[in-house]
Amino acid sequence: MRTVMHAKIHKATVTEANLNYVGSITIDEDLLDAAGLWANEKVLVVSNTTGVRLETYTLVGQRGSGCICMNGGASHLIGEGEEIIIIGFMLTDTPILPRAILVDKDNRFVCDMTETALTTTDDLL
């Protein structure tokens, strides 16, 4: 079994950082659906602004709101206005085609960035 990326939201903008919330990242439900992420799924959050990387879990935000909120202690590391990438992983014993979406500065869906073909080590030899 290998841990591979299965979902990505690329170039999202943090709309809120809420220290007083108990952990996690709240994400607009439309974006969760578009990327194929689940509520309570473990994700890696990478700041394109500062380079900080952290693991947390997803919470469902209001559909169509564009919300991306860093909650709890994570709000000390990634703040409002930062550009981030949100990545979900899964365990699998076979190659998969991960889903990746691009959003604009208002966290509105721009396009599906999903690759059209898998690349394996056999393709590189």
N, C-alpha and C positions, 0 to 999 in steps of 0.2 A: 504494500500500500504506500502511496505517496500523497503528500499534501500539495495540492495544486490550486491556483487561482480559479475560482468559478464565476466571480462577479466583480465588477469594478464601476464606480462612479468617478469620472475623471473631471478635474478642475472645478469642483464644487466650492462655493464660498460659504464660510461659517457666518450664519446670520445672528447667532447669539451664543454667549458663553455664560452658563449659569452655575456658579460655584455651589449654590444652595440646593441643587438637585442631587439626588443620590445616584451618581455614576451614569455612564452610557453616552450615546450619541443619538439624538432624535433626528429622524430623517423623514421628509415628506413622503407619504405613502405612495404617491405616484412614482417617485424615484426608486423606492424599494422594489416596487413591482417591475419597473422598466429594467432594473439591473438584475432582478432575480434574487434579491436578498430577503430574508425572513426577519420577522420580529424576534428579538432576543438572540440573533445570530452573532457570533464572535467575529469582529472585523479588525483589520489593521487600518489605522488612519495615519496618513502621511501628509505633513504640511509642506507644500511647495514653497511657502513663504519663508519658513525657518529651518526646514529639514527635520523637525521633530517627528518621531514615529511613536505610536502608542497603540495598544490593544484595548478594546472595549467591546460593548455589545450594542445592538441596535434597538431603538424604541420607535414605534410608529408615530410619525407626526401628521398633522392635519393635511389631508389630501389637497393638492393644488396650491399649498401655501409657499412652497419653495424653502421651507425651514430646514436648516442644518444647524443643530444646537449641540455644542459640546457641554456636557453636564458634569458636575462634581469636580473631583480633583483634576480631571483632564482639561478643565477650563483654565488651569494654571499654565498648561503647556501649549494649548492651541486656542487662540482667541478670536473674537468677532472680527470679520473682514479677511481672515487668512484664507488662502486658496489651498484646498486639500484634495487628496485622492482617498477614496474609501474602498477597501479591498476585502472581499470575502473568500475564504478558502474551504476546500473540502478534501476528504480522504477518498482516494479511488485507486483501483488497480488497473484501470484502463485510461488512456488519454481522453480528455474531454474538450469541448469547444466552449471556452469561457464567454460569458456575456459581459460586454463593456459598453458603457454609455458616456457620452460627452454632454455636459451641461454648460449653460452660459453663466454670466456673473450673477444672474438672478435665480440660479438653480432651476432653470427651465430646460427640458430635454432639447438638445440640438440634433444629435444623431446617434445611431447605433454604430459603435466602433468594433463590433465583434468581427474577428477574423473569419474569412470564408473557408479557410483550410487549416487543418492541424499541421504543425511542424513537429516531427519526431526526430530523434537522433538518426534514424535510418535515412531521413531526407538530407542530412548533412554529410553523409559518407560518400 
